[in-house]
Amino acid sequence: MTAKDPTEQVVLKYLTLFGAEIQKTQTCYEILAPLELAKALEGLPYPNKNQYRFSFQPCDDPEVEVIRPGSSRLERIVGTIRQKSFFARAFFPGSPLAPSLLVHFKVVYLTDQRLEELLLLNMDLMTGEIQKLTLKQLSLWGEAQREPGDAHVLSAKISYEDAFQTLCSHVKSLALSRERDWARSARIRWREAILDLESHYQRALRERGGEEKALERERRLRELEMRYRPRILAIPLNFALVYTPMGTSV
């Protein structure tokens, strides 16, 4: 499968941005969705599933859901994109005003358990300096305005795309510097779950044998990996292009 179809591109990008784990197989994409994404995909406050098998081409497998233009699943995804998409622009008192990119990230430390933290990062588009802010520090900038008024507005030297990529790398370094106990304990639970599974299938294969049980075992092992494997998701919640007096530091 190649991601050339516009529907496929949009859906995969949406799933990635909202923290899904995606594994590509020969016939479909296997999806493990975080809780908030599962809520959006199901349109329910308490979804009863968070694992999916999606395809964008006709598929004979009844367990694979085909997403195509006009399907209810695609309509729900498009609706969520419209609702969640958020980019603001704000000018703060002073002159000259220098541009910066302000991004609110949710960092998720995901295994069979879930830890979350929120990070507010601001990157100066003139100098490349990155600041980690609190909402209290943000309030010190003053009251935001929709227009700059008489202030002189400086042009950015760093593109939004480059700034965002740099902020993502910075979030990654912050997340990786966190204490790793959450990952070590998950790997212990993962090993225990594998031992239990292997014990079950060793008995089943001795009693019944057959290729079907072997394939089922491989599928269950992949499910355990998707459930327990430690991973870090950095999800951008919203963006703002802000203009603050040149040299502003908090």
PyRosetta script that sets phi, psi and omega in degrees:
from pyrosetta import init, pose_from_sequence

init()
pose = pose_from_sequence("MTAKDPTEQVVLKYLTLFGAEIQKTQTCYEILAPLELAKALEGLPYPNKNQYRFSFQPCDDPEVEVIRPGSSRLERIVGTIRQKSFFARAFFPGSPLAPSLLVHFKVVYLTDQRLEELLLLNMDLMTGEIQKLTLKQLSLWGEAQREPGDAHVLSAKISYEDAFQTLCSHVKSLALSRERDWARSARIRWREAILDLESHYQRALRERGGEEKALERERRLRELEMRYRPRILAIPLNFALVYTPMGTSV")
pose.set_psi(1, 138.5)
pose.set_omega(1, 176.9)
pose.set_phi(2, -121.7)
pose.set_psi(2, 142.9)
pose.set_omega(2, -176.1)
pose.set_phi(3, -85.2)
pose.set_psi(3, 64.0)
pose.set_omega(3, 179.6)
pose.set_phi(4, -101.5)
pose.set_psi(4, -28.2)
pose.set_omega(4, -179.4)
pose.set_phi(5, -68.4)
pose.set_psi(5, 131.2)
pose.set_omega(5, -178.6)
pose.set_phi(6, -56.4)
pose.set_psi(6, -39.1)
pose.set_omega(6, 178.2)
pose.set_phi(7, -61.0)
pose.set_psi(7, -44.0)
pose.set_omega(7, 179.5)
pose.set_phi(8, -63.0)
pose.set_psi(8, -43.9)
pose.set_omega(8, -179.6)
pose.set_phi(9, -60.5)
pose.set_psi(9, -47.4)
pose.set_omega(9, -176.9)
pose.set_phi(10, -64.7)
pose.set_psi(10, -46.3)
pose.set_omega(10, -176.6)
pose.set_phi(11, -65.9)
pose.set_psi(11, -44.3)
pose.set_omega(11, -179.8)
pose.set_phi(12, -64.9)
pose.set_psi(12, -39.0)
pose.set_omega(12, 177.2)
pose.set_phi(13, -64.7)
pose.set_psi(13, -42.9)
pose.set_omega(13, 178.0)
pose.set_phi(14, -60.0)
pose.set_psi(14, -48.8)
pose.set_omega(14, -179.1)
pose.set_phi(15, -61.2)
pose.set_psi(15, -41.0)
pose.set_omega(15, -179.8)
pose.set_phi(16, -65.1)
pose.set_psi(16, -47.2)
pose.set_omega(16, -178.0)
pose.set_phi(17, -63.1)
pose.set_psi(17, -30.2)
pose.set_omega(17, -178.4)
pose.set_phi(18, -97.5)
pose.set_psi(18, 18.7)
pose.set_omega(18, 165.7)
pose.set_phi(19, 89.9)
pose.set_psi(19, 15.6)
pose.set_omega(19, -179.1)
pose.set_phi(20, -74.0)
pose.set_psi(20, 147.9)
pose.set_omega(20, 168.6)
pose.set_phi(21, -92.3)
pose.set_psi(21, 124.5)
pose.set_omega(21, -174.3)
pose.set_phi(22, -121.9)
pose.set_psi(22, 126.3)
pose.set_omega(22, 173.8)
pose.set_phi(23, -121.6)
pose.set_psi(23, 126.9)
pose.set_omega(23, -178.1)
pose.set_phi(24, -90.8)
pose.set_psi(24, 128.9)
pose.set_omega(24, 175.2)
pose.set_phi(25, -115.2)
pose.set_psi(25, -177.3)
pose.set_omega(25, -179.2)
pose.set_phi(26, -67.3)
pose.set_psi(26, -27.7)
pose.set_omega(26, -174.4)
pose.set_phi(27, -113.1)
pose.set_psi(27, -17.2)
pose.set_omega(27, -174.1)
pose.set_phi(28, -162.8)
pose.set_psi(28, -178.9)
pose.set_omega(28, 170.4)
pose.set_phi(29, -107.3)
pose.set_psi(29, 126.8)
pose.set_omega(29, 174.8)
pose.set_phi(30, -93.0)
pose.set_psi(30, 125.9)
pose.set_omega(30, -171.7)
pose.set_phi(31, -117.5)
pose.set_psi(31, 131.0)
pose.set_omega(31, 168.6)
pose.set_phi(32, -114.7)
pose.set_psi(32, 112.8)
pose.set_omega(32, -172.1)
pose.set_phi(33, -100.8)
pose.set_psi(33, 132.4)
pose.set_omega(33, 169.4)
pose.set_phi(34, -59.0)
pose.set_psi(34, 163.7)
pose.set_omega(34, -174.1)
pose.set_phi(35, -56.3)
pose.set_psi(35, -47.5)
pose.set_omega(35, -176.6)
pose.set_phi(36, -63.3)
pose.set_psi(36, -37.4)
pose.set_omega(36, 178.1)
pose.set_phi(37, -69.1)
pose.set_psi(37, -40.3)
pose.set_omega(37, 177.9)
pose.set_phi(38, -60.7)
pose.set_psi(38, -39.0)
pose.set_omega(38, 176.3)
pose.set_phi(39, -58.2)
pose.set_psi(39, -43.6)
pose.set_omega(39, -179.4)
pose.set_phi(40, -69.4)
pose.set_psi(40, -40.6)
pose.set_omega(40, -179.0)
pose.set_phi(41, -66.2)
pose.set_psi(41, -35.6)
pose.set_omega(41, -178.2)
pose.set_phi(42, -91.4)
pose.set_psi(42, -19.5)
pose.set_omega(42, -176.0)
pose.set_phi(43, 69.5)
pose.set_psi(43, 29.5)
pose.set_omega(43, -176.6)
pose.set_phi(44, -132.2)
pose.set_psi(44, 145.1)
pose.set_omega(44, 177.8)
pose.set_phi(45, -71.1)
pose.set_psi(45, -25.8)
pose.set_omega(45, 179.8)
pose.set_phi(46, -130.4)
pose.set_psi(46, 78.0)
pose.set_omega(46, -176.7)
pose.set_phi(47, -65.1)
pose.set_psi(47, 146.8)
pose.set_omega(47, -179.1)
pose.set_phi(48, -97.5)
pose.set_psi(48, 7.3)
pose.set_omega(48, 176.6)
pose.set_phi(49, -151.1)
pose.set_psi(49, 154.6)
pose.set_omega(49, 174.4)
pose.set_phi(50, -142.1)
pose.set_psi(50, 12.3)
pose.set_omega(50, 175.2)
pose.set_phi(51, -118.8)
pose.set_psi(51, 135.0)
pose.set_omega(51, -174.9)
pose.set_phi(52, -137.4)
pose.set_psi(52, 158.3)
pose.set_omega(52, 172.3)
pose.set_phi(53, -129.3)
pose.set_psi(53, 108.2)
pose.set_omega(53, -175.0)
pose.set_phi(54, -110.9)
pose.set_psi(54, 144.6)
pose.set_omega(54, 171.4)
pose.set_phi(55, -136.0)
pose.set_psi(55, 153.2)
pose.set_omega(55, 178.5)
pose.set_phi(56, -113.5)
pose.set_psi(56, 8.5)
pose.set_omega(56, 176.0)
pose.set_phi(57, -126.0)
pose.set_psi(57, 157.8)
pose.set_omega(57, 176.2)
pose.set_phi(58, -52.5)
pose.set_psi(58, 137.6)
pose.set_omega(58, -176.1)
pose.set_phi(59, -143.2)
pose.set_psi(59, 135.6)
pose.set_omega(59, -178.0)
pose.set_phi(60, -84.8)
pose.set_psi(60, -13.1)
pose.set_omega(60, -178.2)
pose.set_phi(61, -72.3)
pose.set_psi(61, 118.1)
pose.set_omega(61, -177.7)
pose.set_phi(62, -66.2)
pose.set_psi(62, -17.9)
pose.set_omega(62, 180.0)
pose.set_phi(63, -86.9)
pose.set_psi(63, -4.7)
pose.set_omega(63, 179.0)
pose.set_phi(64, -99.5)
pose.set_psi(64, 128.1)
pose.set_omega(64, 178.1)
pose.set_phi(65, -92.2)
pose.set_psi(65, 122.9)
pose.set_omega(65, 179.4)
pose.set_phi(66, -88.5)
pose.set_psi(66, 122.9)
pose.set_omega(66, 178.9)
pose.set_phi(67, -101.4)
pose.set_psi(67, 122.2)
pose.set_omega(67, -178.1)
pose.set_phi(68, -142.6)
pose.set_psi(68, 160.8)
pose.set_omega(68, 177.0)
pose.set_phi(69, -52.8)
pose.set_psi(69, 131.1)
pose.set_omega(69, -179.6)
pose.set_phi(70, 96.3)
pose.set_psi(70, -13.5)
pose.set_omega(70, -179.6)
pose.set_phi(71, -72.4)
pose.set_psi(71, 150.0)
pose.set_omega(71, -177.7)
pose.set_phi(72, -63.9)
pose.set_psi(72, -34.7)
pose.set_omega(72, 179.5)
pose.set_phi(73, -64.1)
pose.set_psi(73, -43.7)
pose.set_omega(73, 179.5)
pose.set_phi(74, -65.7)
pose.set_psi(74, -40.3)
pose.set_omega(74, 178.4)
pose.set_phi(75, -60.8)
pose.set_psi(75, -39.4)
pose.set_omega(75, 179.0)
pose.set_phi(76, -66.3)
pose.set_psi(76, -40.7)
pose.set_omega(76, 179.3)
pose.set_phi(77, -64.3)
pose.set_psi(77, -46.0)
pose.set_omega(77, 179.7)
pose.set_phi(78, -61.8)
pose.set_psi(78, -40.1)
pose.set_omega(78, 177.9)
pose.set_phi(79, -62.1)
pose.set_psi(79, -39.6)
pose.set_omega(79, 178.6)
pose.set_phi(80, -67.1)
pose.set_psi(80, -40.5)
pose.set_omega(80, 178.3)
pose.set_phi(81, -59.3)
pose.set_psi(81, -44.2)
pose.set_omega(81, 179.5)
pose.set_phi(82, -63.7)
pose.set_psi(82, -37.3)
pose.set_omega(82, -177.8)
pose.set_phi(83, -74.4)
pose.set_psi(83, -39.4)
pose.set_omega(83, -173.0)
pose.set_phi(84, -86.0)
pose.set_psi(84, -26.4)
pose.set_omega(84, -176.0)
pose.set_phi(85, -60.6)
pose.set_psi(85, 130.1)
pose.set_omega(85, -175.5)
pose.set_phi(86, -153.9)
pose.set_psi(86, 118.0)
pose.set_omega(86, 174.8)
pose.set_phi(87, -138.4)
pose.set_psi(87, 120.9)
pose.set_omega(87, -176.6)
pose.set_phi(88, -112.7)
pose.set_psi(88, 162.1)
pose.set_omega(88, 173.8)
pose.set_phi(89, -134.7)
pose.set_psi(89, 135.3)
pose.set_omega(89, -176.5)
pose.set_phi(90, -146.2)
pose.set_psi(90, 145.8)
pose.set_omega(90, 177.6)
pose.set_phi(91, -117.3)
pose.set_psi(91, 137.3)
pose.set_omega(91, -179.4)
pose.set_phi(92, -113.6)
pose.set_psi(92, 156.8)
pose.set_omega(92, -173.6)
pose.set_phi(93, -59.9)
pose.set_psi(93, 138.0)
pose.set_omega(93, 176.4)
pose.set_phi(94, 133.5)
pose.set_psi(94, 175.2)
pose.set_omega(94, 178.1)
pose.set_phi(95, -164.5)
pose.set_psi(95, 142.3)
pose.set_omega(95, -5.9)
pose.set_phi(96, -72.8)
pose.set_psi(96, 157.8)
pose.set_omega(96, -178.0)
pose.set_phi(97, -102.9)
pose.set_psi(97, 127.4)
pose.set_omega(97, 179.6)
pose.set_phi(98, -102.9)
pose.set_psi(98, 139.8)
pose.set_omega(98, -178.0)
pose.set_phi(99, -82.4)
pose.set_psi(99, 147.9)
pose.set_omega(99, 173.0)
pose.set_phi(100, -147.9)
pose.set_psi(100, 158.2)
pose.set_omega(100, 178.9)
pose.set_phi(101, -106.3)
pose.set_psi(101, 119.9)
pose.set_omega(101, -178.9)
pose.set_phi(102, -106.4)
pose.set_psi(102, 121.7)
pose.set_omega(102, -177.2)
pose.set_phi(103, -128.2)
pose.set_psi(103, 131.7)
pose.set_omega(103, 176.5)
pose.set_phi(104, -99.1)
pose.set_psi(104, 114.0)
pose.set_omega(104, -179.3)
pose.set_phi(105, -105.3)
pose.set_psi(105, 144.5)
pose.set_omega(105, 164.1)
pose.set_phi(106, -106.9)
pose.set_psi(106, 121.2)
pose.set_omega(106, 179.1)
pose.set_phi(107, -103.5)
pose.set_psi(107, 123.7)
pose.set_omega(107, -175.8)
pose.set_phi(108, -115.3)
pose.set_psi(108, 125.3)
pose.set_omega(108, 175.0)
pose.set_phi(109, -100.6)
pose.set_psi(109, 105.2)
pose.set_omega(109, -164.2)
pose.set_phi(110, -114.2)
pose.set_psi(110, 127.3)
pose.set_omega(110, 167.8)
pose.set_phi(111, -139.4)
pose.set_psi(111, -140.5)
pose.set_omega(111, 169.3)
pose.set_phi(112, -73.6)
pose.set_psi(112, -12.0)
pose.set_omega(112, 172.3)
pose.set_phi(113, -115.2)
pose.set_psi(113, 171.8)
pose.set_omega(113, -171.6)
pose.set_phi(114, -140.1)
pose.set_psi(114, 126.2)
pose.set_omega(114, 173.2)
pose.set_phi(115, -119.5)
pose.set_psi(115, 141.0)
pose.set_omega(115, -178.3)
pose.set_phi(116, -133.3)
pose.set_psi(116, 149.4)
pose.set_omega(116, 169.6)
pose.set_phi(117, -146.6)
pose.set_psi(117, 152.4)
pose.set_omega(117, 179.4)
pose.set_phi(118, -106.8)
pose.set_psi(118, 136.2)
pose.set_omega(118, 178.9)
pose.set_phi(119, -126.8)
pose.set_psi(119, 133.2)
pose.set_omega(119, 176.2)
pose.set_phi(120, -112.8)
pose.set_psi(120, 110.6)
pose.set_omega(120, -175.4)
pose.set_phi(121, -117.5)
pose.set_psi(121, 140.4)
pose.set_omega(121, 179.8)
pose.set_phi(122, -127.6)
pose.set_psi(122, 127.7)
pose.set_omega(122, 179.0)
pose.set_phi(123, -116.5)
pose.set_psi(123, 122.4)
pose.set_omega(123, 177.0)
pose.set_phi(124, -68.2)
pose.set_psi(124, 120.8)
pose.set_omega(124, -178.0)
pose.set_phi(125, -82.0)
pose.set_psi(125, 3.1)
pose.set_omega(125, 173.1)
pose.set_phi(126, -98.2)
pose.set_psi(126, -44.3)
pose.set_omega(126, -172.8)
pose.set_phi(127, -108.8)
pose.set_psi(127, -20.0)
pose.set_omega(127, -175.9)
pose.set_phi(128, 85.7)
pose.set_psi(128, 2.0)
pose.set_omega(128, 179.7)
pose.set_phi(129, -67.1)
pose.set_psi(129, 138.7)
pose.set_omega(129, 178.9)
pose.set_phi(130, -114.1)
pose.set_psi(130, 132.6)
pose.set_omega(130, 176.7)
pose.set_phi(131, -120.8)
pose.set_psi(131, 138.6)
pose.set_omega(131, 170.9)
pose.set_phi(132, -96.2)
pose.set_psi(132, 119.7)
pose.set_omega(132, -172.1)
pose.set_phi(133, -112.7)
pose.set_psi(133, 157.6)
pose.set_omega(133, 167.2)
pose.set_phi(134, -108.0)
pose.set_psi(134, 163.6)
pose.set_omega(134, 178.5)
pose.set_phi(135, -62.7)
pose.set_psi(135, -32.4)
pose.set_omega(135, 177.7)
pose.set_phi(136, -65.1)
pose.set_psi(136, -43.6)
pose.set_omega(136, 177.4)
pose.set_phi(137, -63.2)
pose.set_psi(137, -37.8)
pose.set_omega(137, 179.5)
pose.set_phi(138, -62.9)
pose.set_psi(138, -35.3)
pose.set_omega(138, -178.2)
pose.set_phi(139, -66.6)
pose.set_psi(139, -20.7)
pose.set_omega(139, -179.8)
pose.set_phi(140, -71.6)
pose.set_psi(140, -13.3)
pose.set_omega(140, 179.1)
pose.set_phi(141, -71.1)
pose.set_psi(141, -16.7)
pose.set_omega(141, -178.6)
pose.set_phi(142, 100.6)
pose.set_psi(142, -167.4)
pose.set_omega(142, -177.1)
pose.set_phi(143, -86.2)
pose.set_psi(143, 126.8)
pose.set_omega(143, -179.0)
pose.set_phi(144, -72.8)
pose.set_psi(144, 145.0)
pose.set_omega(144, 177.1)
pose.set_phi(145, -121.9)
pose.set_psi(145, 155.3)
pose.set_omega(145, 179.4)
pose.set_phi(146, -78.1)
pose.set_psi(146, -26.6)
pose.set_omega(146, -178.3)
pose.set_phi(147, -127.1)
pose.set_psi(147, 156.1)
pose.set_omega(147, -176.5)
pose.set_phi(148, -78.5)
pose.set_psi(148, -10.9)
pose.set_omega(148, -176.8)
pose.set_phi(149, 67.3)
pose.set_psi(149, -132.4)
pose.set_omega(149, -178.8)
pose.set_phi(150, -90.2)
pose.set_psi(150, 1.3)
pose.set_omega(150, -176.2)
pose.set_phi(151, -67.8)
pose.set_psi(151, 147.9)
pose.set_omega(151, 174.7)
pose.set_phi(152, -82.9)
pose.set_psi(152, 124.6)
pose.set_omega(152, -176.8)
pose.set_phi(153, -103.3)
pose.set_psi(153, 122.4)
pose.set_omega(153, -180.0)
pose.set_phi(154, -83.1)
pose.set_psi(154, 153.0)
pose.set_omega(154, 179.3)
pose.set_phi(155, -89.0)
pose.set_psi(155, 145.9)
pose.set_omega(155, 179.5)
pose.set_phi(156, -70.5)
pose.set_psi(156, 143.1)
pose.set_omega(156, 174.8)
pose.set_phi(157, -100.2)
pose.set_psi(157, -13.8)
pose.set_omega(157, -179.4)
pose.set_phi(158, -118.6)
pose.set_psi(158, 132.6)
pose.set_omega(158, -178.7)
pose.set_phi(159, -70.4)
pose.set_psi(159, 156.9)
pose.set_omega(159, 178.3)
pose.set_phi(160, -60.2)
pose.set_psi(160, -41.5)
pose.set_omega(160, -178.0)
pose.set_phi(161, -63.0)
pose.set_psi(161, -46.0)
pose.set_omega(161, 179.2)
pose.set_phi(162, -64.8)
pose.set_psi(162, -39.4)
pose.set_omega(162, 179.7)
pose.set_phi(163, -63.8)
pose.set_psi(163, -43.1)
pose.set_omega(163, -179.2)
pose.set_phi(164, -64.5)
pose.set_psi(164, -42.7)
pose.set_omega(164, 178.4)
pose.set_phi(165, -62.1)
pose.set_psi(165, -39.5)
pose.set_omega(165, 178.0)
pose.set_phi(166, -65.4)
pose.set_psi(166, -41.5)
pose.set_omega(166, 178.2)
pose.set_phi(167, -64.0)
pose.set_psi(167, -39.1)
pose.set_omega(167, 178.0)
pose.set_phi(168, -62.5)
pose.set_psi(168, -41.8)
pose.set_omega(168, 177.6)
pose.set_phi(169, -64.2)
pose.set_psi(169, -37.3)
pose.set_omega(169, 179.4)
pose.set_phi(170, -67.0)
pose.set_psi(170, -42.5)
pose.set_omega(170, 176.9)
pose.set_phi(171, -60.2)
pose.set_psi(171, -42.6)
pose.set_omega(171, 179.7)
pose.set_phi(172, -59.3)
pose.set_psi(172, -44.8)
pose.set_omega(172, -179.7)
pose.set_phi(173, -65.5)
pose.set_psi(173, -37.1)
pose.set_omega(173, 177.5)
pose.set_phi(174, -65.5)
pose.set_psi(174, -42.3)
pose.set_omega(174, -178.4)
pose.set_phi(175, -66.7)
pose.set_psi(175, -40.7)
pose.set_omega(175, -178.2)
pose.set_phi(176, -70.9)
pose.set_psi(176, -20.4)
pose.set_omega(176, 178.9)
pose.set_phi(177, -83.1)
pose.set_psi(177, -5.8)
pose.set_omega(177, 179.4)
pose.set_phi(178, -69.8)
pose.set_psi(178, 151.6)
pose.set_omega(178, 175.4)
pose.set_phi(179, -53.3)
pose.set_psi(179, 135.3)
pose.set_omega(179, -170.7)
pose.set_phi(180, -97.2)
pose.set_psi(180, 16.2)
pose.set_omega(180, 180.0)
pose.set_phi(181, -58.9)
pose.set_psi(181, -36.2)
pose.set_omega(181, -178.7)
pose.set_phi(182, -60.8)
pose.set_psi(182, -36.9)
pose.set_omega(182, -179.4)
pose.set_phi(183, -76.9)
pose.set_psi(183, -40.0)
pose.set_omega(183, -179.1)
pose.set_phi(184, -64.2)
pose.set_psi(184, -43.1)
pose.set_omega(184, -179.5)
pose.set_phi(185, -66.7)
pose.set_psi(185, -33.9)
pose.set_omega(185, 178.1)
pose.set_phi(186, -66.4)
pose.set_psi(186, -39.2)
pose.set_omega(186, 179.5)
pose.set_phi(187, -65.6)
pose.set_psi(187, -33.8)
pose.set_omega(187, 176.0)
pose.set_phi(188, -65.2)
pose.set_psi(188, -45.7)
pose.set_omega(188, 178.9)
pose.set_phi(189, -64.7)
pose.set_psi(189, -35.2)
pose.set_omega(189, 178.8)
pose.set_phi(190, -63.7)
pose.set_psi(190, -47.2)
pose.set_omega(190, 179.0)
pose.set_phi(191, -60.9)
pose.set_psi(191, -41.4)
pose.set_omega(191, 179.4)
pose.set_phi(192, -64.0)
pose.set_psi(192, -40.4)
pose.set_omega(192, 179.2)
pose.set_phi(193, -65.7)
pose.set_psi(193, -37.9)
pose.set_omega(193, 178.0)
pose.set_phi(194, -65.2)
pose.set_psi(194, -42.4)
pose.set_omega(194, 179.2)
pose.set_phi(195, -61.4)
pose.set_psi(195, -42.4)
pose.set_omega(195, 177.9)
pose.set_phi(196, -63.1)
pose.set_psi(196, -42.7)
pose.set_omega(196, -178.7)
pose.set_phi(197, -65.4)
pose.set_psi(197, -45.0)
pose.set_omega(197, -179.1)
pose.set_phi(198, -63.4)
pose.set_psi(198, -38.2)
pose.set_omega(198, 178.5)
pose.set_phi(199, -62.1)
pose.set_psi(199, -41.4)
pose.set_omega(199, 179.3)
pose.set_phi(200, -63.3)
pose.set_psi(200, -46.6)
pose.set_omega(200, -175.0)
pose.set_phi(201, -76.3)
pose.set_psi(201, -26.3)
pose.set_omega(201, 173.6)
pose.set_phi(202, -62.2)
pose.set_psi(202, -42.5)
pose.set_omega(202, 177.0)
pose.set_phi(203, -66.2)
pose.set_psi(203, -43.6)
pose.set_omega(203, -177.5)
pose.set_phi(204, -64.6)
pose.set_psi(204, -39.9)
pose.set_omega(204, -179.3)
pose.set_phi(205, -69.5)
pose.set_psi(205, -34.4)
pose.set_omega(205, 177.3)
pose.set_phi(206, -68.6)
pose.set_psi(206, -37.2)
pose.set_omega(206, -176.3)
pose.set_phi(207, -79.9)
pose.set_psi(207, -41.9)
pose.set_omega(207, -173.7)
pose.set_phi(208, -117.3)
pose.set_psi(208, -32.8)
pose.set_omega(208, -179.4)
pose.set_phi(209, 65.4)
pose.set_psi(209, -169.0)
pose.set_omega(209, 173.5)
pose.set_phi(210, 100.8)
pose.set_psi(210, 150.2)
pose.set_omega(210, -179.1)
pose.set_phi(211, -66.5)
pose.set_psi(211, -31.5)
pose.set_omega(211, -177.8)
pose.set_phi(212, -59.5)
pose.set_psi(212, -43.5)
pose.set_omega(212, 179.0)
pose.set_phi(213, -66.8)
pose.set_psi(213, -35.0)
pose.set_omega(213, 178.6)
pose.set_phi(214, -65.1)
pose.set_psi(214, -42.0)
pose.set_omega(214, 178.1)
pose.set_phi(215, -66.4)
pose.set_psi(215, -38.7)
pose.set_omega(215, 178.0)
pose.set_phi(216, -63.4)
pose.set_psi(216, -40.2)
pose.set_omega(216, 178.4)
pose.set_phi(217, -61.0)
pose.set_psi(217, -44.6)
pose.set_omega(217, 179.8)
pose.set_phi(218, -63.0)
pose.set_psi(218, -39.5)
pose.set_omega(218, 178.5)
pose.set_phi(219, -64.7)
pose.set_psi(219, -42.7)
pose.set_omega(219, 179.4)
pose.set_phi(220, -65.6)
pose.set_psi(220, -36.0)
pose.set_omega(220, 177.3)
pose.set_phi(221, -64.7)
pose.set_psi(221, -39.5)
pose.set_omega(221, 176.7)
pose.set_phi(222, -64.4)
pose.set_psi(222, -39.1)
pose.set_omega(222, 178.3)
pose.set_phi(223, -63.5)
pose.set_psi(223, -39.8)
pose.set_omega(223, 177.6)
pose.set_phi(224, -63.7)
pose.set_psi(224, -39.8)
pose.set_omega(224, 178.8)
pose.set_phi(225, -62.6)
pose.set_psi(225, -45.1)
pose.set_omega(225, 179.8)
pose.set_phi(226, -64.7)
pose.set_psi(226, -30.0)
pose.set_omega(226, -178.1)
pose.set_phi(227, -80.6)
pose.set_psi(227, -42.9)
pose.set_omega(227, -169.8)
pose.set_phi(228, -101.6)
pose.set_psi(228, -23.5)
pose.set_omega(228, -172.8)
pose.set_phi(229, -59.9)
pose.set_psi(229, 123.8)
pose.set_omega(229, -179.7)
pose.set_phi(230, -65.4)
pose.set_psi(230, 133.3)
pose.set_omega(230, 177.2)
pose.set_phi(231, -151.5)
pose.set_psi(231, 155.7)
pose.set_omega(231, -178.1)
pose.set_phi(232, -118.5)
pose.set_psi(232, 127.7)
pose.set_omega(232, 178.5)
pose.set_phi(233, -115.1)
pose.set_psi(233, 128.1)
pose.set_omega(233, 174.3)
pose.set_phi(234, -109.6)
pose.set_psi(234, 109.7)
pose.set_omega(234, -173.2)
pose.set_phi(235, -109.6)
pose.set_psi(235, 116.0)
pose.set_omega(235, 176.0)
pose.set_phi(236, -72.6)
pose.set_psi(236, 122.1)
pose.set_omega(236, -178.5)
pose.set_phi(237, -87.4)
pose.set_psi(237, -43.8)
pose.set_omega(237, 176.0)
pose.set_phi(238, -159.2)
pose.set_psi(238, 163.7)
pose.set_omega(238, -175.5)
pose.set_phi(239, -127.8)
pose.set_psi(239, 153.0)
pose.set_omega(239, 172.7)
pose.set_phi(240, -147.8)
pose.set_psi(240, 133.7)
pose.set_omega(240, 170.5)
pose.set_phi(241, -92.7)
pose.set_psi(241, 111.2)
pose.set_omega(241, -174.7)
pose.set_phi(242, -115.4)
pose.set_psi(242, 146.6)
pose.set_omega(242, 178.3)
pose.set_phi(243, -118.5)
pose.set_psi(243, 116.8)
pose.set_omega(243, -179.4)
pose.set_phi(244, -123.6)
pose.set_psi(244, 159.1)
pose.set_omega(244, 179.1)
pose.set_phi(245, -54.5)
pose.set_psi(245, 135.3)
pose.set_omega(245, -176.4)
pose.set_phi(246, -54.7)
pose.set_psi(246, 131.5)
pose.set_omega(246, 179.9)
pose.set_phi(247, 89.2)
pose.set_psi(247, 4.8)
pose.set_omega(247, 179.7)
pose.set_phi(248, -60.6)
pose.set_psi(248, 130.1)
pose.set_omega(248, 176.9)
pose.set_phi(249, -141.0)
pose.set_psi(249, 141.0)
pose.set_omega(249, -178.8)
pose.set_phi(250, -124.5)
pose.dump_pdb("model.pdb")
